[in-house]
């Protein structure tokens, strides 16, 4: 199952009308994960973390930049950073160290 199919299943969005938006959220989540682990390719085992981050972003639509909201007796608070459970998973992927090549121009 692809990341898009997983996200659509989680969000119960099976009609395909929001696929472009969902793909954008998945791409942003992938970028966030790759930045965190310092790699260029997303390991297959982190696709579920990618889907989870995309789902969080999707559910925050219309509340971007807010920390909390209270309306009509209903209070909501929003995650501002990577969730702790996802961070702990990402820590299993140590950052790759760049290789420095010597040049012949010395």
HELIX and SHEET records of a PDB file:
HELIX    1   1 UNK A    3  UNK A   11  1                                   9    
HELIX    2   2 UNK A   19  UNK A   37  1                                  19    
HELIX    3   3 UNK A   44  UNK A   46  5                                   3    
HELIX    4   4 UNK A   47  UNK A   59  1                                  13    
HELIX    5   5 UNK A   84  UNK A   90  1                                   7    
SHEET    1   A 2 UNK A  68  UNK A  71  0                                        
SHEET    2   A 2 UNK A  74  UNK A  77 -1                                        
END                                                                             
